[in-house]
Amino acid sequence: MQRGVYAAATAMATAQEWMDVVANNLANASTTGFKRDGVAFNDGLLRSMSADGGNGNPIGTLGAGSVIKEFFSDFTPGAMIATGNALDLAIKAPNAAFAVQTPDGVRYTRDGSFQINAQRQLVDKMGQPVLNRELQPITIPNSGVLQFDDTGNLSLAGKKVDRVAVFSGTFRKEQHNQFTGSNTELIDDPVLETASLESSNVNAVEEMIAMIRLNRAFELAQKTVQNQDESNDRLISSLQGR
């Protein structure tokens, strides 16, 4: 019976962790360039079973409920939203990102909502410098009409100033809608959309449905623990009565 309690408790803990992921997805449903998170599962404490008290032929396996194996990010592109802002830039391709300089080193982002700071550097929403193809900050020499083209070239009054770098690679979500990257490579001909931003790829309806299902799964697991506990009490009472 204790195996049943453990399996149900494992299900409750797993449902709670999954619920946290779903809640974070919903909270970022309107965050520019946000990539929804998901979870992958393994069977917890998988045990082999054999006949004759464990001494005979194998007859199968017995698990103790699902446990979370890893978290992952879904890099399916979000919808492109036209903003009319000349410094907005959206990446159409999956598994690609802009590079920004942070206090912790180079990080990557899909959020192309850029602006010019007091030092006339191209920066992201957090004021972090956006990097060019040499991984250097992009500095605008003087004021004038700025415009991106669909390959990331930034022009001032019709004259090219620099080019925003776009990298492909394996990205792992960190914080502040940013990613660390491994095996990153420059993309020579990135597919970009100017004066536009990429919306979050979170489907709020699907996440709400997942949240309802997780609530029900948690309640069922909780009820199972209660039933197992009551069965234990009845067993103990019957043994004491003998």
C-alpha positions as CSV (number, residue, x, y, z in Angstrom):
1,M,0.0,0.0,0.0
2,Q,2.9,2.4,0.7
3,R,3.9,2.1,-2.9
4,G,0.5,3.5,-3.9
5,V,0.9,6.5,-1.5
6,Y,4.4,7.2,-2.9
7,A,3.2,7.0,-6.5
8,A,0.3,9.4,-5.7
9,A,2.6,11.8,-3.8
10,T,5.0,11.8,-6.7
11,A,2.1,12.7,-9.1
12,M,1.2,15.6,-6.8
13,A,4.8,17.0,-6.8
14,T,5.1,16.6,-10.5
15,A,1.7,18.3,-11.2
16,Q,2.8,21.2,-9.0
17,E,6.1,21.7,-10.9
18,W,4.3,21.5,-14.2
19,M,1.7,24.0,-13.0
20,D,4.5,26.4,-12.2
21,V,5.7,26.1,-15.9
22,V,2.1,26.6,-17.2
23,A,1.6,29.7,-15.0
24,N,4.9,31.2,-16.2
25,N,3.8,30.6,-19.8
26,L,0.5,32.4,-19.2
27,A,2.2,35.3,-17.4
28,N,4.4,35.8,-20.5
29,A,1.6,35.4,-23.1
30,S,2.1,39.0,-24.2
31,T,5.9,39.2,-23.8
32,T,7.7,40.0,-27.0
33,G,9.7,37.0,-28.4
34,F,8.9,34.8,-25.4
35,K,9.2,31.0,-26.0
36,R,6.8,28.8,-24.1
37,D,8.3,26.2,-21.8
38,G,7.4,22.5,-21.6
39,V,8.4,19.5,-19.5
40,A,9.5,16.0,-20.4
41,F,8.9,13.0,-18.1
42,N,10.4,9.8,-17.0
43,D,9.0,6.9,-14.9
44,G,10.2,7.3,-11.4
45,L,11.9,4.4,-9.5
46,L,11.4,1.8,-12.3
47,R,11.8,-1.7,-10.8
48,S,12.2,-5.0,-12.6
49,M,9.8,-7.8,-11.4
50,S,10.5,-11.5,-11.6
51,A,8.5,-14.6,-10.7
52,D,9.1,-16.9,-7.7
53,G,9.7,-14.0,-5.3
54,G,12.2,-12.4,-7.6
55,N,14.2,-15.5,-8.3
56,G,12.4,-16.6,-11.5
57,N,11.9,-15.3,-15.0
58,P,11.4,-11.6,-15.6
59,I,7.7,-10.7,-15.8
60,G,7.8,-7.0,-16.3
61,T,8.5,-3.6,-14.6
62,L,6.8,-1.6,-12.0
63,G,7.0,2.2,-11.8
64,A,6.2,4.7,-9.0
65,G,4.7,7.5,-11.0
66,S,6.0,10.0,-13.5
67,V,8.8,12.5,-12.6
68,I,10.1,15.4,-14.5
69,K,13.2,14.6,-16.6
70,E,13.9,18.1,-18.0
71,F,12.5,21.4,-19.0
72,F,12.7,22.7,-22.5
73,S,11.7,25.7,-24.6
74,D,9.6,25.5,-27.7
75,F,11.2,27.7,-30.4
76,T,8.3,27.7,-32.8
77,P,8.2,31.3,-34.1
78,G,5.4,33.6,-32.9
79,A,3.2,35.8,-35.0
80,M,4.8,38.8,-36.6
81,I,3.2,42.1,-35.5
82,A,3.8,45.3,-37.5
83,T,4.7,48.2,-35.2
84,G,5.9,50.9,-37.7
85,N,8.9,51.5,-35.4
86,A,12.0,51.7,-37.5
87,L,14.2,50.1,-34.7
88,D,11.9,47.1,-34.2
89,L,13.2,43.9,-35.8
90,A,11.7,40.4,-35.8
91,I,13.4,37.0,-36.5
92,K,11.2,34.7,-38.6
93,A,13.4,31.6,-38.4
94,P,13.3,29.2,-35.4
95,N,16.5,28.5,-33.3
96,A,17.9,31.9,-34.0
97,A,18.5,35.0,-31.8
98,F,20.1,38.4,-31.5
99,A,23.1,38.8,-29.2
100,V,23.3,41.3,-26.4
101,Q,26.1,42.2,-23.9
102,T,25.1,41.6,-20.3
103,P,27.1,41.9,-17.0
104,D,27.3,38.0,-17.2
105,G,28.6,37.9,-20.7
106,V,26.9,37.5,-24.1
107,R,23.3,36.4,-24.0
108,Y,20.7,35.8,-26.7
109,T,17.2,37.1,-27.2
110,R,14.3,37.0,-29.7
111,D,13.0,40.4,-28.5
112,G,14.0,42.9,-31.2
113,S,12.5,45.9,-29.6
114,F,15.6,48.1,-29.8
115,Q,16.3,51.8,-29.0
116,I,19.2,54.3,-28.8
117,N,20.6,55.1,-25.4
118,A,22.4,58.3,-24.2
119,Q,25.7,57.0,-25.5
120,R,24.1,56.5,-28.9
121,Q,24.4,52.7,-28.7
122,L,21.7,50.4,-29.9
123,V,20.3,48.7,-26.8
124,D,17.5,46.3,-25.9
125,K,14.6,47.0,-23.4
126,M,17.0,46.5,-20.5
127,G,19.5,48.9,-21.8
128,Q,22.0,46.2,-22.8
129,P,24.0,46.8,-25.9
130,V,23.0,44.9,-29.0
131,L,26.0,43.3,-30.7
132,N,27.1,43.3,-34.3
133,R,28.7,40.4,-36.2
134,E,32.0,41.0,-34.5
135,L,30.3,40.8,-31.1
136,Q,30.8,44.5,-30.5
137,P,28.3,47.2,-29.5
138,I,26.6,49.1,-32.3
139,T,27.2,52.9,-32.0
140,I,25.3,55.4,-34.0
141,P,27.6,58.3,-35.0
142,N,25.0,61.1,-35.1
143,S,21.3,61.7,-35.3
144,G,19.2,61.1,-38.3
145,V,16.7,58.8,-39.9
146,L,17.6,55.2,-38.9
147,Q,16.3,52.1,-40.7
148,F,16.9,48.4,-40.8
149,D,16.7,46.2,-43.8
150,D,15.6,42.6,-43.8
151,T,19.2,41.3,-43.4
152,G,19.9,43.3,-40.3
153,N,21.8,46.2,-41.8
154,L,21.2,49.4,-39.9
155,S,21.4,52.6,-42.1
156,L,21.6,56.2,-41.1
157,A,20.1,58.6,-43.6
158,G,20.5,55.9,-46.3
159,K,24.2,55.1,-45.4
160,K,25.0,51.8,-43.7
161,V,26.2,52.1,-40.1
162,D,26.5,48.5,-38.9
163,R,24.8,45.2,-39.0
164,V,23.0,43.4,-36.2
165,A,24.2,39.8,-35.6
166,V,21.8,36.9,-35.7
167,F,23.0,33.6,-34.4
168,S,21.8,30.0,-34.7
169,G,22.6,27.3,-32.2
170,T,21.3,25.5,-29.1
171,F,19.7,28.0,-26.7
172,R,18.8,27.4,-23.1
173,K,16.5,29.8,-21.3
174,E,17.9,31.8,-18.5
175,Q,16.1,34.8,-17.1
176,H,14.8,38.2,-18.3
177,N,13.6,36.5,-21.6
178,Q,17.2,35.7,-22.5
179,F,19.1,32.6,-23.4
180,T,22.6,31.1,-23.1
181,G,23.9,29.6,-26.3
182,S,26.1,26.7,-27.3
183,N,27.4,25.8,-30.7
184,T,26.3,29.2,-31.9
185,E,27.1,30.3,-35.4
186,L,26.5,33.6,-37.3
187,I,23.7,33.4,-39.9
188,D,24.9,35.0,-43.1
189,D,21.4,35.6,-44.5
190,P,19.0,35.8,-41.6
191,V,15.2,36.0,-42.3
192,L,14.1,39.2,-40.6
193,E,11.0,41.4,-40.7
194,T,11.6,45.1,-40.3
195,A,9.4,47.5,-38.2
196,S,7.8,44.4,-36.6
197,L,8.1,42.4,-33.4
198,E,7.6,38.7,-32.8
199,S,4.8,37.9,-30.4
200,S,5.0,35.2,-27.7
201,N,4.3,31.7,-29.1
202,V,2.2,30.9,-26.0
203,N,-1.4,29.8,-26.8
204,A,-3.3,31.1,-23.8
205,V,-6.3,28.9,-24.4
206,E,-4.2,25.7,-24.5
207,E,-2.3,26.8,-21.4
208,M,-5.6,27.4,-19.5
209,I,-6.8,24.0,-20.5
210,A,-3.6,22.5,-19.3
211,M,-3.9,24.3,-16.0
212,I,-7.5,22.9,-15.5
213,R,-6.3,19.4,-16.3
214,L,-3.4,19.7,-13.9
215,N,-5.7,20.9,-11.1
216,R,-7.9,17.9,-11.6
217,A,-4.9,15.5,-11.7
218,F,-3.6,17.0,-8.5
219,E,-7.0,16.6,-6.8
220,L,-7.2,12.9,-8.0
221,A,-3.7,12.2,-6.6
222,Q,-4.6,13.9,-3.4
223,K,-7.8,11.8,-3.1
224,T,-5.7,8.6,-3.8
225,V,-3.4,9.4,-0.9
226,Q,-6.4,9.9,1.4
227,N,-7.9,6.6,0.2
228,Q,-4.6,4.7,0.7
229,D,-4.3,6.2,4.2
230,E,-7.8,5.1,5.1
231,S,-7.0,1.6,3.8
232,N,-4.0,1.5,6.0
233,D,-6.0,2.5,9.0
234,R,-8.6,-0.3,8.3
235,L,-5.8,-2.9,7.9
236,I,-4.2,-1.8,11.1
237,S,-7.5,-1.9,13.0
238,S,-8.3,-5.4,11.6
239,L,-4.9,-6.7,12.7
240,Q,-5.2,-5.3,16.1
241,G,-8.6,-6.9,16.5
242,R,-7.3,-10.4,15.9
